[in-house]
Every structure is written in structure tokens, then in C-alpha cells.
Amino acid sequence: MLLTLNILFGLPEFGKIIFAIADVLVGIEVLKLLETSKDYKTSTVHDNKLRKTQQQRSQTWALIWMINPMTINICTRGSADSIANYVVLRMIQLTKTDQIVSAGFLLGLAIHLRLYPIIFLPAFFLHLSTPSTSSTSSLSKSLINTTSNHTNKTPPIGIRCLRTLSYIFSTYEKSIHFTLATIGSCFFFTMLSYELYGFEYLQQSIFFHFIRADHRHNFSIHFYWIYLTKIIQFASPSHGWNHILISGCIKVGVFIPQLVLYGLIIVTFAEESLEVCLLLQTMIFVTYNKVITAQYFSWIFTLLFPVLADYHTTTTTSLSTTSLNGITYNTPMIWWIIFSALAWVIALTVWLSQAYLLEFCGVNNFYLLWQSSVAFHLVSVVCIGVVAYGMASH
């Protein structure tokens, strides 16, 4: 829909311009998120020198985003992920400023643009589920007054149900508003697109992801069995249904580790640090997904930059200790982050070298490419562990 001007006005580069502008807006939003962090606000009150340092650091991280060659390549090649990335960051900013309905509206829009933000909804629900201690709703007060005169009697079931519902609403009021805004927004944009494009829209934007099977240009460890399954289906059509059933079961099974890890991350981080929770959820989704393409990494970087920039690494935060000549040395968390990032880049480079040999040189190295995918997956898992441990100990 955004790219219709490409045809109407004969501007084939119009879409790329829009995506590039959105990528710049992501950098601006990163700066805004850092300037609204607790540490930044504290520094503005107590120490002007510290405030200036914080401001310079925030600007540096925002600039790093804007000159990041990977995100620049993704938006200028024609991928619309920069728009979804901006919407996600803007949604977080609105949540921090207590604009709950607007934030929920943007989450619905983000889900419409890219399905993956739907995994954020439980984290937001838990993060916003804080009992209101400052005031009690008029309904709760009236119910309390009504039941206080019946201390020796069991209140009628209707009163008990209303009191329970009132307590639930007062506890989850923000969460309910956020969820309803998300559902309403997503439904509105989905139905609008359906009215414009019909069932083809649902097929291409939603149903396609459940049957998608990419055996090329896929960083995931699952690409190899997808490739082998396709070969067997073409080679033995009579056994095609058996392989379709097996592959279907595998596709469902790959979601189980994701769901387990989502639950652990949400319970651990959602209430205290929403940005960290969303970052780890995205890293898990990308790492364990059966399809991983280059633009998926921009989803991680979008949340990684503000989280790492707001993270203060100290020598007291360590992941392991080593002993030499009876002296114990701590390994600062910053070094683990640097080492894991370098390992990720090296693993990605190795994978790309094997993919180059396959795609451009015609070398039959599917097995070596799969081994590279396994190594890349393991390094990504280590990165998740390092970030989770570092943020939990921060």
C-alpha cells in the first residue's frame, strides 16, 4: 500500500526513500529512549558533568545506529523492516510516558506490519499489571461498603463476582486497555487490507508464514532438513504425504523451545525491565526460528542499541573467575559482551562464505553450510545467555 506511489508517480525509488527515512527516525528514537532513561534523568539533577557525559554517550549510540552498514543495506535494498522497527521503539517510548492506549495501538500496527511483535503482548501485559495502591475505584468502594454490613454472612454470589471482577480490573486496568487497543488496531488494519486486496492479502501476509519453507538464503539450522524434505518429496511422490506429516510435526516442535524460553524471560524481566525483556524475546525468536534472513537481525539491533547503551558495565559484574598463582581474577561483563559479539560476527562471516560458494560458485556444500548454521546457532545462544546474565546482574 505504501509503495503505490512508485507506480502512480513513476518513482521507483520512492519506497527506498521512505524506508531510509524510517531508519533515521529509528536512530532519533534510540536517542529519545536513552534520554528518558532513569540514569540520564538522575544525572541531569545531580551532576552537570555526568549529564554531559550521558548526553554524549546517547548521541554516540544513536549515531552508531544511523551509520550501521547492515541496517543501511536492509532499508535501501527495499525492505520495510525499518518502519516496523520505528513503530516498536515508539511504542516503548509511549509506554514509558504512560500513554497506554496509544502504545497498544502501535503494537497492533507493528503486528500488522510484521507478525513477530505479537510475542511482545504477554510481556507488556505483565509489565503493566501493577495494582493501583493510590486509589480504589468507586465500584470497589461501593462493593466493600455493601459487604461490610454482612460480616457474619456470606455475600451473595453476585456481589462476590462483582468484587472479584472489580479487583481484577483495578489490578490489570492498564494491561486490559493496552490489550484491547492492540487487538482493535490490528483488527482494523487487517480488515482494511482485506477489503482492499481480498483473501490474497491474508494468504501472503499471515498464512504464508505457517507453511513457509526456505531452503536457501536461510541462516537457521532448520534449513537443511527443509531442503532434504523437498528432495524426498520430488524424488518419491508416493511417499510425499508421509514426509509432509513428519515435516509438519517438526515445524510445530521447533516452537516448543521458543515458548519455554519466552515464559522464562517474561517472568524474569518483564516486570522490572521491559526493554531487556523485549530484546531477549526477539533474540530467542530469531535464533530458534525455522527461517532466518538478514533483515531479522535489524529487529535485534533495534532493541540492542538502547539496552546496551543504557547498561553500565563495571568490574564488579563478572560472568566467571579465573585463578592464577592463588590470585582470583574476575572477567568483567563488558569483555564477555565484546567476545560474544566478535564470535557472532565471525560465525556469520563463515556462514556467508559457505553460502557464497553455494550460490555463486555452484559448489555442492550443503552439509558444510549446515555445519556453519549450527555453529552460528550455538554462538547466538551464547549471546542470549551473556545478555540475559549481564542484564540480570545489572
C-alpha positions in Angstrom: 0.0 0.0 0.0 2.8 2.4 0.8 4.5 1.7 -2.5 1.6 2.6 -4.8 3.3 6.0 -5.4 6.1 4.1 -7.1 3.6 3.4 -9.9 1.3 6.4 -9.7 4.2 9.0 -10.0 6.8 6.8 -11.7 9.2 7.0 -8.8 10.8 3.5 -8.4 13.0 4.8 -5.6 10.1 6.2 -3.5 9.8 3.1 -1.3 13.5 3.1 -0.5 13.4 6.7 0.4 10.6 6.1 2.8 12.4 3.1 4.4 15.6 5.2 4.7 13.8 8.0 6.4 12.2 5.5 8.8 15.7 4.1 9.6 16.9 7.7 10.5 13.8 8.0 12.7 14.8 4.8 14.5 18.1 6.5 15.4 16.3 9.5 16.7 14.0 7.3 18.8 17.0 5.5 20.2 18.3 8.9 21.4 14.9 9.7 22.9 14.8 6.4 24.8 18.3 6.9 26.2 17.4 10.5 27.3 14.4 9.3 29.2 16.3 6.5 31.0 16.5 6.6 34.8 20.2 7.1 34.8 20.0 10.1 32.4 17.3 11.8 34.5 19.3 11.3 37.7 22.4 12.8 36.1 20.5 15.9 34.9 19.6 16.6 38.5 22.8 15.8 40.5 25.8 16.4 38.2 26.1 18.6 35.1 29.3 16.9 34.1 27.7 13.5 34.4 24.8 14.8 32.4 27.0 16.0 29.6 28.7 12.6 29.6 25.4 10.8 29.4 24.2 13.1 26.6 27.4 12.4 24.6 27.0 8.7 25.1 23.4 8.8 24.0 24.3 10.7 20.9 27.1 8.4 20.1 24.9 5.3 20.2 22.2 6.9 18.1 24.9 7.9 15.5 26.3 4.3 15.5 22.8 3.1 14.6 22.5 5.6 11.8 25.8 4.6 10.2 25.3 0.8 10.8 26.1 -0.7 7.4 23.8 -3.7 7.9 20.7 -1.6 8.7 21.5 0.9 5.9 21.8 -2.0 3.4 18.5 -3.5 4.6 16.4 -0.3 4.2 18.0 0.8 1.0 17.6 -2.5 -0.7 13.8 -2.2 -0.3 12.9 -4.0 2.9 10.2 -2.3 5.0 11.6 -3.5 8.4 12.8 0.0 9.3 9.2 1.1 9.6 8.3 -1.7 11.9 11.4 -1.1 13.9 10.5 2.6 14.4 6.9 1.6 15.4 8.3 -0.8 18.1 10.6 1.8 19.6 7.9 4.5 19.5 5.6 2.0 21.3 8.2 1.5 24.1 8.6 5.3 24.4 4.8 5.8 24.7 4.6 3.0 27.4 7.3 4.7 29.4 5.3 8.0 29.3 2.2 6.2 30.4 0.3 6.6 27.1 -1.0 3.1 27.2 -3.8 3.2 24.6 -1.5 4.9 22.0 1.2 2.3 22.8 -1.3 -0.6 22.3 -2.5 1.0 19.0 1.1 1.0 17.8 1.7 -2.6 18.8 -1.3 -3.6 16.7 0.1 -1.7 13.8 3.5 -3.4 14.4 1.9 -6.8 14.3 0.1 -5.8 11.1 3.4 -4.8 9.5 5.4 -7.7 10.9 3.9 -10.7 12.7 6.7 -11.2 15.2 5.8 -8.3 17.6 2.8 -10.4 18.7 5.2 -12.2 21.1 5.6 -8.9 23.0 2.0 -8.8 24.2 2.4 -11.1 27.2 5.5 -9.1 28.3 3.6 -5.8 28.1 0.6 -7.3 29.9 2.8 -8.4 32.8 4.8 -5.2 32.8 1.6 -3.0 33.1 -0.1 -5.3 35.6 0.5 -3.2 38.7 -2.2 -3.0 41.4 -3.4 0.6 42.0 -2.5 1.4 45.6 -3.2 5.1 45.4 -6.9 4.9 44.8 -9.7 2.4 44.6 -12.4 2.5 42.0 -15.9 3.7 43.1 -17.3 0.3 42.3 -14.7 -1.4 44.6 -15.6 1.1 47.4 -19.3 0.5 47.0 -18.8 -3.2 47.0 -16.7 -3.0 50.1 -19.3 -0.9 51.9 -22.1 -3.3 50.7 -20.3 -6.4 52.1 -19.1 -4.8 55.3 -22.6 -4.8 56.7 -22.7 -8.6 56.2 -19.7 -9.6 58.2 -21.4 -12.6 59.7 -22.9 -13.7 56.4 -21.6 -14.9 53.1 -22.1 -12.2 50.5 -24.4 -13.1 47.6 -22.7 -14.7 44.7 -23.4 -11.7 42.5 -21.6 -9.4 44.9 -18.7 -11.8 45.1 -18.4 -12.0 41.4 -18.6 -8.2 41.0 -16.0 -7.7 43.7 -13.7 -10.2 42.0 -14.1 -8.5 38.6 -13.5 -5.1 40.2 -10.3 -6.3 41.8 -9.1 -7.9 38.5 -9.9 -4.7 36.6 -8.2 -2.4 39.2 -5.1 -4.7 39.1 -4.9 -5.2 35.3 -6.6 -1.9 34.2 -3.6 -0.7 32.1 -3.0 -4.2 30.7 -6.6 -4.5 29.7 -6.6 -1.1 28.0 -3.3 -2.0 26.2 -4.5 -5.4 25.1 -7.9 -4.1 23.8 -6.1 -1.2 21.9 -3.7 -3.8 20.4 -6.4 -6.1 19.3 -8.6 -3.3 17.9 -5.7 -1.7 16.0 -4.5 -5.0 14.5 -8.1 -6.0 13.5 -8.7 -2.6 11.9 -5.6 -2.6 9.7 -6.1 -6.3 8.8 -9.7 -5.8 7.8 -8.8 -2.6 5.9 -6.1 -4.6 3.9 -8.6 -7.4 3.4 -11.2 -5.1 1.9 -8.6 -3.7 -0.5 -6.8 -6.9 -1.5 -9.1 -9.7 -0.5 -8.1 -13.2 0.5 -4.7 -12.8 -1.3 -3.7 -10.4 1.5 -4.4 -13.0 4.2 -2.6 -15.7 2.2 0.6 -13.6 1.6 0.8 -11.8 5.0 -0.4 -14.4 7.5 -1.0 -17.9 6.3 2.3 -17.9 4.3 4.4 -17.8 7.5 2.9 -21.1 8.7 3.7 -23.0 5.6 6.9 -21.2 4.6 9.9 -23.4 3.9 13.0 -21.6 2.9 15.9 -24.0 2.0 18.0 -21.2 0.5 19.2 -17.8 1.9 18.3 -19.1 5.4 20.7 -18.8 8.4 18.6 -21.2 10.5 19.8 -24.7 11.5 16.5 -26.0 10.2 17.2 -25.1 6.6 18.9 -28.5 5.9 16.1 -30.8 6.8 13.7 -28.5 4.9 16.0 -28.9 1.9 16.2 -32.7 2.3 12.4 -32.9 2.7 11.8 -31.1 -0.5 14.3 -33.5 -2.3 12.4 -36.6 -0.9 9.0 -35.2 -2.0 10.2 -34.7 -5.5 12.1 -38.0 -5.7 9.4 -40.1 -4.1 5.9 -38.6 -4.8 4.2 -41.7 -3.5 5.7 -41.1 0.0 5.0 -37.4 -0.2 2.2 -37.4 2.4 4.4 -39.2 5.0 7.1 -36.6 4.7 4.6 -33.7 4.7 3.3 -35.1 8.0 6.7 -35.5 9.5 7.8 -32.1 8.4 4.6 -30.7 9.8 5.3 -32.2 13.2 8.9 -30.9 13.2 7.6 -27.4 12.3 5.3 -27.5 15.3 8.1 -28.9 17.5 10.5 -26.1 16.8 8.2 -23.7 18.6 8.3 -25.6 21.9 11.8 -24.3 22.9 10.8 -20.8 22.0 7.6 -20.9 24.1 9.5 -22.3 27.1 12.2 -19.6 26.8 9.6 -16.9 26.3 8.0 -17.8 29.6 11.2 -17.8 31.5 12.3 -14.4 30.0 8.9 -12.8 30.6 8.7 -13.9 34.2 12.3 -12.8 34.9 12.5 -9.5 33.1 9.1 -8.1 32.1 8.1 -6.5 35.3 11.4 -4.7 36.0 13.0 -4.1 32.6 10.7 -4.1 29.6 13.3 -3.2 27.0 15.6 -6.1 28.2 12.7 -8.5 28.1 11.7 -7.5 24.5 15.3 -7.7 23.4 15.8 -11.2 24.7 12.4 -12.3 23.3 13.5 -11.0 19.9 16.9 -12.7 20.1 15.2 -16.0 21.0 12.6 -15.7 18.2 15.3 -15.0 15.6 17.7 -17.7 16.9 15.2 -20.5 17.2 13.1 -19.7 14.2 13.0 -22.1 11.2 13.6 -19.2 8.9 16.2 -16.5 9.5 17.0 -13.9 6.9 19.3 -10.8 7.1 16.5 -8.3 8.0 15.7 -10.3 11.1 19.0 -9.0 12.6 17.7 -5.5 12.3 14.9 -6.4 14.7 17.6 -7.3 17.3 19.8 -4.3 16.7 16.8 -2.0 17.1 16.4 -3.1 20.8 20.1 -4.0 21.4 21.4 -0.4 20.9 19.3 1.3 23.6 19.7 -1.6 26.0 23.5 -1.9 25.8 23.9 1.9 25.8 21.9 2.1 29.0 23.9 -0.7 30.6 26.7 0.4 32.9 29.5 -2.2 32.8 31.6 -2.4 36.0 34.4 -4.5 37.1 32.2 -5.9 39.9 29.9 -7.5 37.3 31.6 -10.7 36.1 30.5 -13.9 34.4 33.3 -16.1 35.5 36.5 -16.1 37.6 39.9 -17.4 36.9 42.7 -18.3 39.3 46.4 -17.9 38.7 49.1 -18.5 41.3 46.5 -18.4 44.0 45.1 -15.0 42.9 41.5 -14.8 41.6 40.6 -12.6 38.7 37.1 -11.5 37.6 36.3 -11.3 34.0 34.2 -8.0 33.6 30.9 -8.4 31.8 31.9 -5.9 29.1 34.6 -8.3 27.8 32.1 -11.2 27.6 29.8 -8.9 25.6 32.7 -7.9 23.3 33.9 -11.5 22.9 30.4 -12.8 22.1 29.8 -10.1 19.6 33.1 -10.8 17.8 32.2 -14.6 17.8 28.8 -13.7 16.3 30.4 -11.7 13.5 33.0 -14.5 12.8 30.3 -17.2 12.8 28.2 -15.0 10.4 31.1 -14.4 8.1 31.9 -18.2 8.0 28.3 -18.9 7.1 28.3 -16.2 4.4 31.5 -17.6 2.9 29.9 -21.1 2.5 26.7 -19.5 1.1 28.8 -17.7 -1.5 30.4 -20.9 -2.6 27.0 -22.5 -3.0 25.1 -19.6 -4.6 27.7 -18.0 -6.8 30.3 -20.8 -7.4 27.9 -23.7 -7.6 29.8 -25.8 -5.1 27.7 -28.6 -3.6 28.5 -27.8 0.1 25.0 -28.0 1.7 26.4 -30.1 4.6 29.2 -27.6 5.3 26.7 -24.8 5.1 24.5 -26.6 7.6 27.6 -27.1 9.9 28.1 -23.3 9.7 24.5 -22.8 10.6 24.9 -25.0 13.7 28.0 -23.0 14.7 26.1 -19.7 14.1 23.2 -21.0 16.2 25.4 -22.0 19.1 27.1 -18.7 19.1 23.7 -16.9 19.0 22.6 -19.0 22.0 25.8 -17.9 23.9 25.0 -14.3 23.1 21.5 -14.7 24.5 23.0 -16.2 27.7 25.5 -13.4 28.0 22.9 -10.7 27.6 20.5 -12.3 30.0 23.1 -12.9 32.7 24.6 -9.4 32.3 21.2 -7.7 32.5 20.0 -9.8 35.4 23.1 -8.9 37.4 22.9 -5.2 36.4 
